[in-house]
Amino acid sequence: MGLVTAYFLRKSGADVCVIDRQDSAARETSFANGGMLHASQASPWNAPGILWTALRMLGREDSALLIRKHALPRMLRWGFGFVRNSNPERFAANIERNTRLAQYSLSVMGELRASETLDYDYSPRGTLTIFRGQRELDAAGNLSTQFAGGDLRFELIDQAGAVALEPALAPIADKIVGAMYYPSDESGDAFKFCQALQRVCEREGVEFQFGVRVNKLVREGGVIGSADTDSRRFRADKFVLAAGSFTPLLSRTAGLRVPVQPVKGYSLTAPMGHWAEPPTMPVIDEQLHAAVCPLGDRLRVAGTAEFTGYNSVLTKSRIDNLFKLLLSMYPEFEPHLDQATTDRWTGLRPVTPAGVGIMGKTDIANLYLNTGHGHLGWTMAAGAGKAVAMEILETESEFDLSNYRLAKA
């Protein structure tokens, strides 16, 4: 979010300084995400009935949604909003907001690829969501029909059609009742993208301050006067806070409450080795709540959501579960899967109660936000970054941010 915002600000002539506590771009939540850019999966997590689903999963280490008991006290207010947004009308409105931004974002990604040389294992093959139950397939078809339009196209296909699109699914064909194919979706390595875009930004004159931690946003009257670190005070005309899950910790120093909770996710990145016929397109298994995405000569498997505060420790049971999910989808990979060379990773997704990102100006005149996009951060990054940059520059907007701003407390 921050990097793309910086890029578009600089391309329009602004002097830009990026402050990042890591040693280069995309070393936190963007480092090893699911790899898919998909307007097709714009649904927030809080679908109607989420409260009972979450309660049933309490304490289950293999559950898709796990809430650690120690995290409950600090997320009560946020959790009330999360459940409130599972109301069918609110949920539908939030899908519409996410879908609109995701479609815009994919168009901006096309602009970026046309303008810059960005090598990030990009694939335009779309995504395939497989279903193991007819009821779930029917529900997905109804939802996609409701929000289809523009560039969001889909095809409802049968078992044979799914295997024809992705032959690596053949060993589990008898478990698949059908699938949804979304040809407009994309995939790619977010870390490689950000590293390439960082180099472009440096070439264009963006200043990067890596290994620098902002401790406080200092208010001076009705504006932010500086961003203070351990050793330096950074002053600017305008500030963009795009710190993912850590946004509320920094915004609080300026007296601004941003309703974002960290939600832990895990991924594995495995070399394909000598597997003769590996997957060639991203596949989501709806029942397993897992996604497997080819990235060059590697397979990325991602899944699960864990409410555990700012804990970023790799939990062995969750990693073991990802290995199990991967082989449940692709059993023929087992002889080629080398767990010793498989990268294990965890990151914190920034999630809002509505499941919709928060962007643009705030009540503090020179402070702007770009955060809270949750599991859709990679999908939304290009569009959100450009839209926020255009608002900061006060240029004519391509995308209306009025419905994505921070709500008044």
Long-range contacts (C-beta under 8 A, 24 or more apart in sequence): 1-242, 1-244, 1-370, 1-371, 1-373, 1-377, 1-380, 1-381, 1-384, 1-385, 2-240, 2-242, 2-243, 2-370, 2-385, 3-194, 3-197, 3-198, 3-201, 3-381, 3-385, 4-197, 4-381, 4-382, 4-384, 4-385, 4-386, 5-240, 5-242, 5-370, 5-384, 5-385, 5-386, 5-388, 5-389, 5-392, 6-201, 6-206, 6-240, 6-385, 7-197, 7-200, 7-201, 7-204, 7-206, 7-385, 7-389, 8-385, 8-386, 8-389, 8-390, 9-389, 9-392, 9-393, 10-201, 10-204, 10-205, 10-206, 11-204, 12-389, 12-393, 12-395, 14-392, 14-393, 15-205, 15-207, 16-201, 16-206, 16-207, 17-206, 17-207, 17-208, 17-209, 17-234, 17-236, 18-201, 18-206, 18-207, 18-208, 18-209, 19-209, 19-212, 19-214, 19-227, 19-229, 19-234, 20-208, 20-209, 20-210, 20-211, 20-212, 21-211, 21-212, 21-213, 21-214, 22-210, 22-211, 23-210, 23-211, 24-195, 24-198, 24-210, 25-194, 25-195, 25-197, 25-198, 25-208, 26-190, 26-191, 26-193, 26-194, 26-195, 26-198, 28-244, 28-347, 28-348, 29-244, 29-245, 29-347, 29-348, 29-349, 29-350, 29-377, 30-190, 30-191, 30-194, 30-347, 30-377, 30-378, 31-190, 31-191, 31-345, 31-347, 32-191, 32-267, 32-269, 32-300, 32-302, 32-343, 32-345, 32-347, 33-190, 33-265, 33-267, 33-302, 33-347, 33-377, 33-378, 34-267, 34-291, 34-293, 34-300, 34-302, 34-303, 34-375, 34-378, 35-187, 35-188, 35-189, 35-190, 35-282, 35-291, 35-293, 35-295, 35-300, 35-302, 35-378, 36-127, 36-185, 36-186, 36-187, 36-282, 36-284, 36-291, 36-293, 36-378, 36-379, 37-105, 37-106, 37-109, 37-185, 37-186, 37-187, 37-188, 37-378, 37-379, 38-102, 38-127, 38-182, 38-185, 38-186, 38-282, 38-379, 39-99, 39-102, 39-103, 39-105, 39-106, 39-151, 39-152, 39-182, 39-184, 39-185, 39-379, 40-127, 40-129, 40-144, 40-152, 40-154, 40-180, 40-182, 40-184, 40-185, 41-127, 41-129, 41-284, 41-376, 41-379, 42-95, 42-98, 42-99, 42-102, 42-147, 42-376, 42-379, 43-91, 43-95, 43-98, 43-143, 43-355, 44-85, 44-91, 44-94, 44-95, 44-98, 44-354, 44-355, 44-356, 44-374, 45-305, 45-351, 45-355, 45-374, 45-375, 46-82, 46-83, 46-85, 46-86, 46-91, 46-353, 46-355, 47-86, 47-91, 48-86, 48-87, 48-88, 48-91, 49-86, 50-82, 50-83, 50-86, 51-83, 51-86, 61-315, 61-317, 61-318, 61-321, 62-317, 62-321, 63-304, 64-289, 64-303, 64-304, 64-305, 65-304, 65-305, 65-306, 66-304, 66-305, 66-306, 66-307, 66-308, 66-318, 67-306, 67-307, 68-306, 68-307, 68-308, 68-309, 68-311, 70-308, 70-309, 71-307, 71-308, 71-309, 74-309, 75-261, 75-307, 77-259, 78-259, 78-261, 78-353, 79-353, 80-353, 81-259, 81-353, 81-354, 82-353, 84-353, 85-353, 85-354, 85-355, 90-354, 92-146, 94-354, 94-355, 94-356, 95-143, 95-147, 96-147, 97-356, 97-403, 97-404, 98-355, 98-356, 98-376, 98-380, 99-147, 99-152, 101-357, 101-380, 101-383, 101-384, 101-399, 101-404, 102-376, 102-379, 102-380, 102-383, 103-150, 103-151, 103-152, 104-383, 104-387, 104-398, 104-399, 105-379, 105-380, 105-381, 105-382, 105-383, 105-384, 106-151, 106-184, 106-185, 106-186, 106-379, 106-382, 106-383, 107-151, 107-383, 108-382, 108-383, 108-385, 108-386, 109-186, 109-382, 111-382, 112-197, 112-382, 116-196, 116-197, 116-200, 117-196, 118-193, 118-196, 118-197, 118-200, 119-192, 119-196, 120-188, 120-189, 120-190, 120-192, 120-193, 120-196, 121-187, 121-188, 121-189, 121-192, 121-295, 121-296, 122-186, 122-187, 122-188, 123-186, 123-187, 123-188, 123-281, 123-282, 123-294, 124-186, 125-187, 125-280, 125-281, 125-282, 126-181, 126-182, 126-183, 126-184, 126-185, 126-186, 126-281, 126-282, 127-181, 127-182, 127-185, 127-187, 127-281, 127-282, 127-283, 127-284, 128-162, 128-165, 128-166, 128-179, 128-180, 128-181, 128-182, 128-281, 128-282, 128-283, 128-284, 129-179, 129-180, 129-182, 129-283, 129-284, 129-285, 129-286, 130-162, 130-169, 130-176, 130-178, 130-179, 130-283, 130-284, 130-285, 130-286, 131-176, 131-177, 131-178, 131-179, 131-180, 131-286, 131-287, 132-175, 132-176, 132-177, 132-285, 132-286, 132-287, 133-177, 133-287, 134-177, 134-178, 136-286, 136-287, 137-177, 137-178, 137-179, 137-180, 140-180, 140-286, 141-180, 144-180, 151-184, 152-182, 152-184, 153-182, 153-183, 153-184, 154-180, 154-181, 154-182, 154-183, 155-180, 155-181, 155-183, 156-180, 157-181, 165-281, 166-279, 166-280, 166-281, 166-283, 167-277, 168-277, 168-278, 168-279, 168-280, 168-330, 168-332, 169-279, 169-283, 169-329, 169-330, 171-330, 171-331, 171-332, 172-328, 172-329, 172-331, 185-282, 187-281, 187-282, 187-293, 187-294, 187-295, 188-295, 189-295, 189-296, 190-378, 190-381, 209-234, 214-243, 214-250, 215-253, 216-250, 216-253, 217-241, 217-250, 217-251, 217-253, 217-254, 217-367, 218-253, 218-254, 219-254, 219-255, 219-364, 222-364, 222-365, 223-364, 223-365, 223-366, 223-367, 224-254, 224-364, 224-366, 224-367, 236-366, 237-366, 238-366, 238-367, 238-368, 238-392, 239-366, 239-367, 239-368, 240-368, 240-369, 240-370, 240-388, 240-392, 241-367, 241-368, 241-369, 241-370, 241-371, 242-369, 242-370, 242-371, 243-371, 244-348, 244-349, 244-350, 244-371, 244-377, 245-310, 245-348, 245-349, 245-350, 246-310, 247-350, 247-369, 247-371, 247-372, 251-369, 254-364, 254-367, 256-362, 256-363, 256-364, 256-367, 256-406, 257-409, 258-358, 258-369, 258-371, 258-372, 258-406, 259-352, 259-353, 259-372, 260-350, 260-351, 260-352, 260-358, 260-371, 260-372, 261-307, 261-350, 261-351, 261-352, 262-309, 262-310, 262-348, 262-349, 262-350, 262-351, 263-305, 263-306, 263-307, 263-348, 263-349, 263-350, 263-351, 263-374, 264-305, 264-306, 264-307, 264-308, 264-311, 264-312, 264-346, 264-347, 264-348, 264-349, 265-302, 265-303, 265-304, 265-305, 265-306, 265-346, 265-347, 265-348, 265-349, 265-375, 266-302, 266-303, 266-304, 266-306, 266-314, 266-315, 266-318, 266-319, 266-322, 266-344, 266-345, 266-346, 267-300, 267-301, 267-302, 267-303, 267-322, 267-344, 267-345, 267-346, 267-347, 268-300, 268-301, 268-302, 268-319, 268-322, 268-323, 268-326, 268-342, 268-343, 268-344, 268-345, 269-295, 269-298, 269-299, 269-300, 269-342, 269-343, 269-345, 270-298, 270-299, 270-301, 270-326, 270-333, 270-337, 270-338, 270-341, 270-342, 270-343, 271-297, 271-298, 271-338, 271-341, 271-342, 272-297, 272-298, 272-299, 272-333, 272-336, 273-336, 273-337, 273-338, 274-336, 275-332, 275-333, 275-336, 278-333, 279-330, 283-329, 285-325, 285-328, 285-329, 288-325, 288-328, 288-329, 290-322, 290-325, 290-326, 290-328, 290-329, 292-326, 292-329, 292-330, 299-326, 299-333, 301-325, 301-326, 305-349, 305-375, 310-348, 312-346, 312-347, 312-348, 313-346, 314-344, 314-345, 314-346, 315-346, 318-346, 319-344, 349-374, 349-375, 349-377, 350-374, 350-377, 351-375, 356-404, 357-384, 357-404, 358-404, 358-405, 358-406, 359-384, 359-387, 359-388, 359-401, 359-404, 359-405, 360-387, 360-388, 360-391, 360-401, 360-404, 360-405, 361-391, 361-405, 362-405, 362-406, 363-406, 363-408, 368-392, 369-406
